[in-house]
Amino acid sequence: MRLSMLIVIFLALLVVFSVYSVVYAQGLSTQTQSTVTVGTYAFQGTFSYVATLRPNDVYNSTTLNQGQGPLFVAITRTINVTYTCTISLGQPGNVNAETSYLVTLSGGVWNKTLSQSSQSNQQTGGGSAATSKSFLLNVSQTVALAKQIGTELQYASPSYLIQIKPTESGTLTEAGRTVPVYFVTPMNLTIADGVITPSGTSYFHQGNITSEAIVTYGSTDTYRIVSYVALAASLVFLGMSVYYVLRIEKKKEPLATDDIGTLTRPYREVIASTTSVPPGGAQISMERWEDLVRVADTLGKPILEFTDKGEGFAHYVYWVLDGYSTYVYEVTYRSK
């Protein structure tokens, strides 16, 4: 395959690739919506308690702090529970929240509300806001109430549950962005087998304040322009290559037999006909008949001729041998 045809094929493949690049570039987005973090916040809810005890031989003390030991119903008078809530912002902003408190007593299938209250938790321009509230639980009265309800319902529950449930709700504003918040942090005091067991005494939550932003990709427009230019250039070069190949092929149109005879007639004395094609080795193609004649004159060699004729065509090969080198001129005639 000639070099010119290889170039045409390469440019055709380049056009196909350029078309794909244009289609791909058209499908790219110039803008996209992205979620960005504009601020952070942290919520901390903590319960602590101090129990007042009757005189006893277990602790030898009338007070028992959190973590010092189990709370026995028989020797516990009251439990003073303190709830502290802190909301911290990553940067100066506003906290606008309200904490509602619900204290309930339940015994399996029944549930009784002991108290309800609410408290504002606001801060403007700073980095954090805090609130605190205390609850005094009389253990003897609470256990007596649970037993009374069980007697009324004729339902004996093996355990009772005192629950203190703060609910924090409101909004946080940071970096111009306002988001809602909602936290529920219940503490449970389970009364079973004569022991009060606290659980759910600490809560922590950390989150981000986000905003939607439009991100513009300038490189997309650049890629589109480059793909258009590449497609246009590949089409131009492909057209020029095809034109060149067609023009060369036109110049190599076969000569008529009369033209071949006219061309070789003055040199028939130095032309020898053969029945075989030129031998292998290094072959040097001559563009013109005059070039082959000049080589023969310079080397003092005869011009050998091979003719291959068939239906509608005649192929003429002329060559000059010089050792391992062969100088060749050939032409093909096809009838029209």
Secondary structure as UniProt FT lines:
FT   HELIX           3..27
FT   STRAND          31..53
FT   STRAND          63..65
FT   TURN            66..67
FT   STRAND          71..72
FT   HELIX           73..75
FT   STRAND          76..106
FT   STRAND          111..138
FT   HELIX           139..153
FT   STRAND          159..174
FT   TURN            175..176
FT   STRAND          177..184
FT   STRAND          187..192
FT   TURN            193..194
FT   STRAND          195..199
FT   STRAND          202..216
FT   HELIX           218..251
FT   HELIX           257..264
FT   HELIX           265..270
FT   STRAND          271..273
FT   STRAND          282..285
FT   HELIX           289..299
FT   STRAND          303..310
FT   TURN            311..312
FT   STRAND          313..322
FT   TURN            323..324
FT   STRAND          325..334
//
